[in-house]
Amino acid sequence: MIFNSRINQNLPYEIKILHMPIRQNKYSFLRYNCFIDCSNIKTARLDSLLAGNYLGDIDDEDFNLIVETLKDSPVVSKAVLSRFGL
């Protein structure tokens, strides 16, 4: 998923509500409050992930909320959820 600094107001309502707020005061690796876009699962190659810098983890509570938001999403297909074990 993608971290966004704000929600694009031009998105349809169904997509806007799939942006989960994440507070900077909870995560030291964030410089500001942001939103996780739970309307789409992005894939990345392993080599591109390994080339990046580790910044931190999402705690279990927020991770579970993200997973449940994805599962309940009307725009993420069952095939995509299945592909990622959800």
Protein Blocks (a to p, Z undefined) as FASTA:
>chain_A
ZZdfbdcfkbcfklmmmpccddfklpmkbcbdcdddfkbccdddfklmmmmccfbdcdfk
lmmmmmmmmmmpmkbcfklmmmnoZZ
